[in-house]
C-alpha cells in the first residue's frame, strides 16, 4: 500500500510540473527569438512587428545580438538625430514590455557611455519596475555566462574587429571564451555580434562582393571551446545559417551544430532558434516582416 501511494505521488508530481524538479520537458524545444542590427534611429516599427511575431510563436526568451543604435557619427560622420542611449533604452524598454527574458549584448555601434546610460535609465524606469519586467533584462556585458537547465548561454559583447568599432566601443576578446566556457556543463549557445571566419559561399560572414570578413581567431577559439551553437549579426546581407563545418543549413533543418545570422532587423529580418535538449540538436526559422 505504501508503495502504491508513493507511485501515485510521484506520478502526480511529474504530471503537475511537466518534468521532475521543474526541468524543461526535453521533448519540446526551447525557443529564442533572435534580433540583431536594429539600428533604430528613432524608428521602432519593424521591432514592434518582429516582437508581435515572437508573441505569435510563443518564444521562451529573446536574444538581441548587438547594434541596437545607429550611431550616425560612427556610421556616416554626422551628428545623431536621436541620441544613442535613447535608442538603446527605447529598444530594450519596448522589448521588456512584452514580458520575455531578454539577453542583450552591444555590437560595434554602441559606445560604453551610451550603453551604461541606457542601462541606468532602464533600472530607474518606474513603469518597468511597476510591471516587474526590469528583472527580465540580462545585460550580457555584466553577466557573461548563464547556467540554464536546457542550454547554457555565453556572451561575447562588442566586436573582435577594432577597425569597425567606435572610440569607447566594446572590443570583444575572443580568448575569454575558452576560460568562460569551462564554467558551463551543458551545450553552449554563444551570443556574439561580429561572426567567425567562414569559407563557403553561404557563410554568415560573406559580403555582397563574396569576401569573407569574419575572424579566424574567433573561429579557432570556438572550436577549442566546443561551441556548437551561436547567433551573430553584423553582416546584414548574410542572413542564414551554417554548421561547424561551414556547410549551409536550411530553415527548419535539424542539425547538431548551428551558427545563425538572423539578418538586420532594420530591414525587417529576424529569426527563431530552436534547441532540443533531448538530443542536443537545433534548427532555425526565418522571420520577415514588411519594411514599410
C-alpha positions as a Markdown table, in Angstrom:
| # | Residue | x | y | z |
|---|---|---|---|---|
| 1 | Unk | 0.0 | 0.0 | 0.0 |
| 2 | Unk | 2.8 | 2.4 | 0.9 |
| 3 | Unk | 4.5 | 1.6 | -2.5 |
| 4 | Unk | 1.2 | 2.4 | -4.3 |
| 5 | Unk | 0.9 | 5.7 | -2.5 |
| 6 | Unk | 4.5 | 6.6 | -3.3 |
| 7 | Unk | 4.0 | 5.8 | -7.0 |
| 8 | Unk | 0.8 | 7.9 | -7.2 |
| 9 | Unk | 2.6 | 10.9 | -5.5 |
| 10 | Unk | 5.5 | 10.7 | -7.9 |
| 11 | Unk | 3.1 | 10.4 | -10.9 |
| 12 | Unk | 1.1 | 13.4 | -9.7 |
| 13 | Unk | 4.3 | 15.4 | -9.2 |
| 14 | Unk | 5.6 | 14.7 | -12.7 |
| 15 | Unk | 2.2 | 15.4 | -14.4 |
| 16 | Unk | 1.8 | 18.6 | -12.4 |
| 17 | Unk | 5.3 | 20.0 | -13.0 |
| 18 | Unk | 5.7 | 18.8 | -16.6 |
| 19 | Unk | 9.0 | 17.2 | -15.6 |
| 20 | Unk | 10.8 | 16.3 | -12.4 |
| 21 | Unk | 12.3 | 19.2 | -10.3 |
| 22 | Unk | 10.8 | 21.8 | -12.7 |
| 23 | Unk | 13.2 | 20.9 | -15.5 |
| 24 | Unk | 12.0 | 21.8 | -19.0 |
| 25 | Unk | 10.3 | 19.0 | -21.0 |
| 26 | Unk | 13.3 | 17.7 | -23.1 |
| 27 | Unk | 10.9 | 16.6 | -25.8 |
| 28 | Unk | 9.9 | 20.2 | -26.5 |
| 29 | Unk | 12.4 | 22.7 | -27.9 |
| 30 | Unk | 13.5 | 25.8 | -26.1 |
| 31 | Unk | 12.8 | 28.8 | -28.4 |
| 32 | Unk | 14.7 | 32.0 | -28.6 |
| 33 | Unk | 13.5 | 35.0 | -30.7 |
| 34 | Unk | 16.7 | 36.4 | -32.3 |
| 35 | Unk | 17.1 | 40.1 | -33.2 |
| 36 | Unk | 20.3 | 41.9 | -34.5 |
| 37 | Unk | 21.2 | 45.1 | -36.2 |
| 38 | Unk | 18.1 | 47.1 | -35.3 |
| 39 | Unk | 19.9 | 50.5 | -35.9 |
| 40 | Unk | 16.8 | 52.2 | -34.6 |
| 41 | Unk | 17.4 | 55.8 | -35.4 |
| 42 | Unk | 14.1 | 56.6 | -33.7 |
| 43 | Unk | 12.2 | 54.1 | -35.8 |
| 44 | Unk | 10.8 | 51.2 | -33.9 |
| 45 | Unk | 8.1 | 49.9 | -36.3 |
| 46 | Unk | 10.0 | 46.8 | -37.5 |
| 47 | Unk | 10.9 | 46.0 | -33.9 |
| 48 | Unk | 7.3 | 46.1 | -32.9 |
| 49 | Unk | 6.3 | 43.8 | -35.8 |
| 50 | Unk | 9.0 | 41.4 | -35.0 |
| 51 | Unk | 8.0 | 41.3 | -31.4 |
| 52 | Unk | 4.4 | 40.6 | -32.5 |
| 53 | Unk | 5.6 | 37.6 | -34.4 |
| 54 | Unk | 7.6 | 36.3 | -31.4 |
| 55 | Unk | 4.4 | 36.5 | -29.4 |
| 56 | Unk | 2.5 | 34.6 | -32.0 |
| 57 | Unk | 5.2 | 31.9 | -32.0 |
| 58 | Unk | 5.2 | 31.9 | -28.1 |
| 59 | Unk | 9.0 | 32.1 | -27.8 |
| 60 | Unk | 10.6 | 31.4 | -24.4 |
| 61 | Unk | 13.1 | 34.3 | -24.5 |
| 62 | Unk | 14.5 | 37.0 | -26.7 |
| 63 | Unk | 18.2 | 37.5 | -27.7 |
| 64 | Unk | 19.4 | 40.8 | -29.1 |
| 65 | Unk | 22.8 | 40.3 | -30.7 |
| 66 | Unk | 24.0 | 43.9 | -30.9 |
| 67 | Unk | 23.7 | 47.1 | -32.8 |
| 68 | Unk | 20.5 | 48.5 | -31.2 |
| 69 | Unk | 21.6 | 52.0 | -32.1 |
| 70 | Unk | 22.6 | 53.6 | -35.4 |
| 71 | Unk | 25.4 | 55.9 | -34.1 |
| 72 | Unk | 25.4 | 58.2 | -37.1 |
| 73 | Unk | 28.7 | 59.7 | -36.1 |
| 74 | Unk | 30.3 | 56.3 | -36.3 |
| 75 | Unk | 28.5 | 55.2 | -39.5 |
| 76 | Unk | 28.4 | 58.4 | -41.5 |
| 77 | Unk | 30.4 | 61.0 | -39.7 |
| 78 | Unk | 27.4 | 63.2 | -38.9 |
| 79 | Unk | 25.6 | 64.1 | -35.7 |
| 80 | Unk | 22.9 | 61.7 | -34.4 |
| 81 | Unk | 19.3 | 62.7 | -35.0 |
| 82 | Unk | 18.5 | 60.5 | -31.9 |
| 83 | Unk | 21.0 | 60.0 | -29.1 |
| 84 | Unk | 22.4 | 56.5 | -29.0 |
| 85 | Unk | 21.5 | 55.9 | -25.4 |
| 86 | Unk | 17.9 | 56.9 | -26.2 |
| 87 | Unk | 17.8 | 54.3 | -29.0 |
| 88 | Unk | 19.2 | 51.6 | -26.8 |
| 89 | Unk | 16.8 | 52.5 | -24.0 |
| 90 | Unk | 13.7 | 52.5 | -26.2 |
| 91 | Unk | 14.6 | 49.2 | -28.0 |
| 92 | Unk | 15.0 | 47.5 | -24.7 |
| 93 | Unk | 12.0 | 49.1 | -23.0 |
| 94 | Unk | 9.7 | 48.1 | -25.8 |
| 95 | Unk | 11.1 | 44.6 | -25.8 |
| 96 | Unk | 10.8 | 44.2 | -22.0 |
| 97 | Unk | 7.2 | 45.4 | -22.0 |
| 98 | Unk | 6.4 | 42.1 | -23.8 |
| 99 | Unk | 7.4 | 40.2 | -20.7 |
| 100 | Unk | 10.1 | 37.9 | -22.1 |
| 101 | Unk | 13.5 | 37.2 | -20.6 |
| 102 | Unk | 15.8 | 39.3 | -22.8 |
| 103 | Unk | 19.5 | 38.6 | -23.3 |
| 104 | Unk | 21.3 | 41.5 | -24.9 |
| 105 | Unk | 24.8 | 42.5 | -26.0 |
| 106 | Unk | 26.2 | 45.6 | -27.7 |
| 107 | Unk | 27.6 | 45.4 | -31.2 |
| 108 | Unk | 30.1 | 47.5 | -33.0 |
| 109 | Unk | 27.9 | 50.7 | -33.0 |
| 110 | Unk | 27.4 | 51.0 | -29.2 |
| 111 | Unk | 29.7 | 53.1 | -27.0 |
| 112 | Unk | 30.2 | 52.2 | -23.4 |
| 113 | Unk | 28.9 | 55.7 | -22.4 |
| 114 | Unk | 25.7 | 55.3 | -24.3 |
| 115 | Unk | 25.2 | 51.7 | -23.2 |
| 116 | Unk | 25.7 | 52.5 | -19.5 |
| 117 | Unk | 23.4 | 55.5 | -19.6 |
| 118 | Unk | 20.6 | 53.4 | -21.2 |
| 119 | Unk | 21.1 | 50.6 | -18.6 |
| 120 | Unk | 20.9 | 53.1 | -15.8 |
| 121 | Unk | 17.7 | 54.6 | -17.2 |
| 122 | Unk | 16.1 | 51.2 | -17.5 |
| 123 | Unk | 17.0 | 50.3 | -13.9 |
| 124 | Unk | 15.3 | 53.5 | -12.8 |
| 125 | Unk | 12.3 | 53.2 | -15.1 |
| 126 | Unk | 9.1 | 53.4 | -12.9 |
| 127 | Unk | 6.9 | 51.7 | -15.4 |
| 128 | Unk | 9.2 | 48.6 | -15.8 |
| 129 | Unk | 9.5 | 48.5 | -12.1 |
| 130 | Unk | 5.7 | 48.6 | -11.7 |
| 131 | Unk | 5.1 | 45.7 | -14.1 |
| 132 | Unk | 8.1 | 43.7 | -12.6 |
| 133 | Unk | 9.8 | 43.4 | -16.0 |
| 134 | Unk | 13.1 | 45.1 | -15.4 |
| 135 | Unk | 14.3 | 41.8 | -13.7 |
| 136 | Unk | 13.8 | 40.1 | -17.1 |
| 137 | Unk | 16.7 | 42.1 | -18.6 |
| 138 | Unk | 20.1 | 40.3 | -18.8 |
| 139 | Unk | 22.9 | 42.7 | -19.6 |
| 140 | Unk | 25.4 | 40.2 | -21.1 |
| 141 | Unk | 28.3 | 42.7 | -20.7 |
| 142 | Unk | 28.0 | 42.1 | -17.0 |
| 143 | Unk | 26.6 | 38.5 | -17.0 |
| 144 | Unk | 29.0 | 36.6 | -19.3 |
| 145 | Unk | 27.7 | 33.1 | -18.6 |
| 146 | Unk | 24.3 | 31.6 | -17.6 |
| 147 | Unk | 24.0 | 28.0 | -16.5 |
| 148 | Unk | 20.5 | 27.2 | -17.6 |
| 149 | Unk | 18.5 | 23.9 | -17.3 |
| 150 | Unk | 18.2 | 23.5 | -21.1 |
| 151 | Unk | 21.1 | 25.2 | -22.9 |
| 152 | Unk | 23.8 | 27.3 | -21.3 |
| 153 | Unk | 24.5 | 30.9 | -22.6 |
| 154 | Unk | 27.8 | 32.5 | -23.1 |
| 155 | Unk | 28.3 | 36.1 | -24.4 |
| 156 | Unk | 30.9 | 37.9 | -26.5 |
| 157 | Unk | 29.9 | 41.6 | -26.3 |
| 158 | Unk | 31.1 | 44.0 | -28.9 |
| 159 | Unk | 33.2 | 43.2 | -31.9 |
| 160 | Unk | 36.6 | 41.4 | -32.3 |
| 161 | Unk | 37.5 | 43.9 | -35.2 |
| 162 | Unk | 38.8 | 47.1 | -33.7 |
| 163 | Unk | 38.7 | 48.8 | -37.1 |
| 164 | Unk | 34.9 | 48.8 | -37.2 |
| 165 | Unk | 34.4 | 49.7 | -33.5 |
| 166 | Unk | 34.0 | 53.3 | -32.4 |
| 167 | Unk | 36.2 | 55.0 | -29.8 |
| 168 | Unk | 34.9 | 54.0 | -26.4 |
| 169 | Unk | 33.2 | 51.0 | -28.0 |
| 170 | Unk | 33.2 | 47.4 | -26.9 |
| 171 | Unk | 36.2 | 45.4 | -28.1 |
| 172 | Unk | 35.5 | 41.7 | -27.9 |
| 173 | Unk | 38.2 | 39.4 | -26.5 |
| 174 | Unk | 37.8 | 36.0 | -28.2 |
| 175 | Unk | 40.3 | 34.4 | -25.8 |
| 176 | Unk | 37.9 | 34.9 | -22.9 |
| 177 | Unk | 35.5 | 32.4 | -24.4 |
| 178 | Unk | 37.6 | 29.3 | -23.7 |
| 179 | Unk | 38.0 | 30.2 | -20.0 |
| 180 | Unk | 34.4 | 31.2 | -19.6 |
| 181 | Unk | 33.1 | 28.1 | -21.4 |
| 182 | Unk | 34.8 | 25.9 | -18.7 |
| 183 | Unk | 32.3 | 27.2 | -16.2 |
| 184 | Unk | 29.4 | 25.6 | -18.2 |
| 185 | Unk | 28.5 | 21.9 | -18.3 |
| 186 | Unk | 25.8 | 21.7 | -21.0 |
| 187 | Unk | 25.7 | 22.6 | -24.6 |
| 188 | Unk | 26.5 | 26.3 | -25.1 |
| 189 | Unk | 24.7 | 29.0 | -27.1 |
| 190 | Unk | 27.1 | 31.8 | -27.8 |
| 191 | Unk | 25.7 | 35.3 | -28.3 |
| 192 | Unk | 28.0 | 37.4 | -30.4 |
| 193 | Unk | 27.9 | 40.2 | -32.9 |
| 194 | Unk | 30.8 | 40.0 | -35.3 |
| 195 | Unk | 31.0 | 36.5 | -36.7 |
| 196 | Unk | 33.8 | 34.0 | -37.1 |
| 197 | Unk | 35.5 | 33.4 | -40.4 |
| 198 | Unk | 33.6 | 31.3 | -42.9 |
| 199 | Unk | 34.8 | 29.5 | -46.0 |
| 200 | Unk | 31.8 | 28.5 | -48.1 |
| 201 | Unk | 29.5 | 30.6 | -50.4 |
| 202 | Unk | 26.8 | 30.6 | -47.8 |
| 203 | Unk | 28.9 | 31.7 | -44.7 |
| 204 | Unk | 27.4 | 34.1 | -42.3 |
| 205 | Unk | 30.4 | 36.5 | -42.7 |
| 206 | Unk | 30.1 | 37.0 | -46.5 |
| 207 | Unk | 29.8 | 40.5 | -48.0 |
| 208 | Unk | 27.9 | 41.1 | -51.3 |
| 209 | Unk | 31.3 | 41.0 | -53.0 |
| 210 | Unk | 31.8 | 37.4 | -51.9 |
| 211 | Unk | 34.6 | 38.3 | -49.5 |
| 212 | Unk | 34.7 | 36.6 | -46.1 |
| 213 | Unk | 35.2 | 39.2 | -43.3 |
| 214 | Unk | 34.8 | 37.0 | -40.1 |
| 215 | Unk | 37.5 | 36.4 | -37.5 |
| 216 | Unk | 39.8 | 33.4 | -37.9 |
| 217 | Unk | 40.9 | 33.6 | -34.3 |
| 218 | Unk | 37.3 | 33.6 | -33.1 |
| 219 | Unk | 36.6 | 30.5 | -35.2 |
| 220 | Unk | 39.6 | 28.8 | -33.6 |
| 221 | Unk | 38.6 | 29.7 | -30.1 |
| 222 | Unk | 35.1 | 28.5 | -30.7 |
| 223 | Unk | 36.4 | 25.2 | -32.0 |
| 224 | Unk | 38.7 | 24.8 | -28.9 |
| 225 | Unk | 35.8 | 25.6 | -26.6 |
| 226 | Unk | 33.5 | 23.1 | -28.4 |
| 227 | Unk | 30.9 | 25.8 | -29.1 |
| 228 | Unk | 28.4 | 24.2 | -31.4 |
| 229 | Unk | 25.6 | 26.8 | -31.3 |
| 230 | Unk | 25.8 | 30.5 | -31.8 |
| 231 | Unk | 24.0 | 33.6 | -33.0 |
| 232 | Unk | 25.7 | 36.6 | -34.7 |
| 233 | Unk | 24.7 | 39.7 | -36.6 |
| 234 | Unk | 26.8 | 42.5 | -38.2 |
| 235 | Unk | 26.8 | 41.3 | -41.8 |
| 236 | Unk | 23.3 | 42.3 | -42.9 |
| 237 | Unk | 23.5 | 40.6 | -46.3 |
| 238 | Unk | 24.5 | 37.2 | -44.8 |
| 239 | Unk | 21.2 | 36.1 | -43.2 |
| 240 | Unk | 21.1 | 32.4 | -42.8 |
| 241 | Unk | 22.9 | 29.6 | -41.0 |
| 242 | Unk | 25.8 | 27.2 | -41.3 |
| 243 | Unk | 27.1 | 24.3 | -39.2 |
| 244 | Unk | 30.5 | 23.9 | -37.6 |
| 245 | Unk | 32.0 | 22.9 | -41.0 |
| 246 | Unk | 30.5 | 26.0 | -42.7 |
| 247 | Unk | 28.0 | 24.0 | -44.7 |
| 248 | Unk | 24.8 | 25.7 | -45.3 |
| 249 | Unk | 21.9 | 24.8 | -43.0 |
| 250 | Unk | 18.4 | 25.4 | -44.4 |
| 251 | Unk | 15.4 | 26.7 | -42.3 |
| 252 | Unk | 13.8 | 24.0 | -40.2 |
| 253 | Unk | 16.7 | 21.6 | -40.9 |
| 254 | Unk | 17.6 | 19.9 | -37.6 |
| 255 | Unk | 21.3 | 19.8 | -37.0 |
| 256 | Unk | 23.9 | 19.0 | -34.4 |
| 257 | Unk | 25.6 | 22.4 | -34.8 |
| 258 | Unk | 24.2 | 25.8 | -35.9 |
| 259 | Unk | 25.7 | 29.3 | -36.4 |
| 260 | Unk | 22.8 | 31.6 | -37.2 |
| 261 | Unk | 22.6 | 35.2 | -38.5 |
| 262 | Unk | 19.0 | 36.4 | -38.5 |
| 263 | Unk | 19.7 | 39.3 | -40.8 |
| 264 | Unk | 19.2 | 43.0 | -40.0 |
| 265 | Unk | 16.0 | 43.8 | -38.1 |
| 266 | Unk | 16.4 | 47.3 | -39.5 |
| 267 | Unk | 15.4 | 45.7 | -42.8 |
| 268 | Unk | 12.6 | 43.6 | -41.2 |
| 269 | Unk | 14.6 | 40.4 | -40.7 |
| 270 | Unk | 14.8 | 38.3 | -37.6 |
| 271 | Unk | 14.6 | 34.6 | -36.6 |
| 272 | Unk | 13.8 | 31.9 | -34.1 |
| 273 | Unk | 16.4 | 29.5 | -32.7 |
| 274 | Unk | 15.0 | 26.1 | -31.5 |
| 275 | Unk | 17.1 | 23.9 | -29.2 |
| 276 | Unk | 16.1 | 20.3 | -28.5 |
| 277 | Unk | 17.8 | 19.2 | -25.2 |
| 278 | Unk | 16.7 | 15.6 | -25.7 |
| 279 | Unk | 19.3 | 15.0 | -28.4 |
| 280 | Unk | 21.3 | 18.2 | -28.3 |
| 281 | Unk | 20.3 | 19.5 | -31.8 |
| 282 | Unk | 18.8 | 22.7 | -33.1 |
| 283 | Unk | 17.1 | 24.4 | -36.0 |
| 284 | Unk | 16.1 | 27.9 | -37.0 |
| 285 | Unk | 13.2 | 29.7 | -38.6 |
| 286 | Unk | 13.4 | 33.0 | -40.6 |
| 287 | Unk | 11.1 | 35.8 | -39.6 |
| 288 | Unk | 10.5 | 38.5 | -42.3 |
| 289 | Unk | 8.2 | 41.5 | -41.6 |
| 290 | Unk | 7.2 | 44.2 | -44.1 |
| 291 | Unk | 9.7 | 47.0 | -44.1 |
| 292 | Unk | 7.2 | 49.8 | -44.6 |
